């Protein structure tokens, strides 16, 4: 996530999100669903899963010119493993949140397939006064396969 992305909480955007995740239209239309914070990605100019005209796009396998998956450091691809949201207060329609993220913890674990490298990204959604509204934590994992002949 690019730093200081402005995330307007618009009624229409909330309505479309609510419908996409199966909230009934009659269910308190002003309530923002708990996972709505993830929709901030649509306001991030650097969001890697949104197509950009004239550029290969990692996200579609229909076209042979799609970009190949790569890890952040040229290693194996990073897979999305977990997503957590901690709400400090409800998100309100009409406000604009400022979104920024930073690296969190990292750790490793040996798995059946090889070494698993986990990394966390912490995203802060802050109101106009700079107060945290939501804190998001996303965990990615890279699988480093065991070498042939290795244990």
Secondary structure, 3 states (H helix, E strand, C coil): CCCCEEEECCHHHHHHHHHHCCCCCCCCCCCCCCCHHHHHHHHCCCCCCCCCCCCCCCCCCCCCCCCCCCCCCCCCCCEEEEEEEEECCCCCCCCEEEEEEEEEEEEEEEECCEEEEEEEEEEEEECCCCCEEEEEEEEEEEEEECCCCCC
